[in-house]
C-alpha cells in the first residue's frame, strides 16, 4: 500500500473515511517536500513557478516605486527551501565600483 500513488482509490477511500478533526490536523502539519511526487506533479510545480516569475516580471515592469519580493518556488519532495541571498553592503558596492572603474580606464 505504501507504493500506491496518493491519488489511488485506496488512499482516497482512507482520506474520505478520516474524521474532519484528523483531516484538519494532517493538513496543518503537511510537509509536501517529504511526500512522493509523480512526474506530472513535478511538471505542474515547474509550471506554477514559471507563471509566478512571469507575473512578478510583469508587475515590476509596469509599476513605479518599490518592487514586490520575488516569488518563492513551490516546495518539492526532498528539496530544502532556498537560502536567502546575502545583501551587498555599501563597502562591498564601493569596492566593486572601484575595481571596475580602474579596469575601464
Helices and strands as residue ranges (DSSP letters): H 9-17, H 20-28, G 32-34, H 39-61, H 90-104
